[in-house]
Amino acid sequence: MRRRRFETRAIHEGQDPDPATGSVIPPIYQTSTFAQSAPGEHKGYEYARTSNPTRTALETCLASLEEGQYGLAFASGMAAITAVAYLLSPGDHVVLPDDVYGGTYRLFVRVLERYGIASTFVDMTDLTRVEAALTPKTRMVLTETPTNPYLKVVDIAAISELARARDALVVVDNTFASPYFQRPLPLGADIVAHSTTKYLGGHSDVVGGAVVMNSKEIYETLKFHQNSAGAVPSPFDCWLVLRGVRTLGIRMERHAGNAMTVAEFLRGHRAVARVYYPGLPEHPGHQIARKQMSGFGGMVSFTVRGGAKAARAVASSTEVFILGESLGGVEALLDHPASMTHASLAGSPLQVDEGLIRLSVGIEHADDLVDDLKQALAQVK
Ligand SMILES: *Cc1c(COP(=O)(O)O)cnc(C)c1O
């Protein structure tokens, strides 16, 4: 049978009707343990930390959407990235982007460094810098694209080639694009990581994470760590993510359409100094984005003329956009990175512009989003 398309797999992969009852939706197997017919004889499930059928459904579906062989779900995006870090040993070195997600930065600098794992942060849009950062001890290149909050675009195929030549694993945090718009494994990555809290869950009602890979060896190592460390998602949380995933395609289309409308509006506004959106032709990463993404996503950042004071005024004045951290839900969210998501970078070389605002453009009506930004920007004198 021919391979089904993405939208069909999102609804059906791992989600056959329940064999016991015919339930069309995979049940929430809210159990900690499973009955055995004789010691060691069971239907593939023994204890729910090790595996649970609701989690299996989610892991199977996510693997398919990322075009990978194996998926593993975790209790959060950070738990998923921590599992990936378990592939490293003391003495190993990792290269990451200089505007990597703050939680990943904190994990590598404030936790893993103590265990003898060194990291270097570089601007990954500049391949010569990535190459210069690779050392004989580099075992992993962990990247994100588009990045947060400047939405820089990293060339996944080029980075994968550089890393492969040095025997380093390539990990791509695909949270911002979602597998609907970008699939790093066919581009050469070894592992894809996600915060399913964001677009995959899509409704701001669950925290979760996942990794997908093709290597059986890596899968078995990470599965062993998943069971050993135990940062597993609850059956209900898996069910919520799976429910979100079924509408991923149509949500992402609307997020991206609205984001383009918003970016074009902001670009023409006198109170806006600069707009960052990979879908705009003048964005420095636009050509690479066109090559490796099938859409430009729902995140838009911009700087307000007048710096911190003006940005704070705009951030406090929206009525549809909710001021809050996180992203990827159906509702529009607005973030002032310098004082919220990226506050921990203050005073460091990675500090973000205080005039910057980051939008997670929701799937409300685009005109309401534009009207809201228009009235909020009118606060900038
Ligand atoms: C939110 C996020 C994470 C962390 O995920 P949690 O689910 O909050 O633990 C990692 N990477 C990116 C790009 C994120 O946006």
The ligand as a Gaussian input file, in Angstrom:
#p B3LYP/6-31G(d) Opt

LIG

0 1
 C        9.605000      24.854000      25.535000
 C       10.826000      24.404000      24.811000
 C       11.658000      23.411000      25.351000
 C       11.415000      22.797000      26.714000
 O       10.242000      22.094000      26.766000
 P        9.363000      21.874000      28.107000
 O        8.228000      21.074000      27.632000
 O        9.001000      23.241000      28.601000
 O       10.249000      21.163000      29.077000
 C       12.748000      23.000000      24.608000
 N       13.025000      23.551000      23.415000
 C       12.252000      24.520000      22.869000
 C       12.617000      25.080000      21.543000
 C       11.137000      24.984000      23.552000
 O       10.393000      25.947000      23.023000

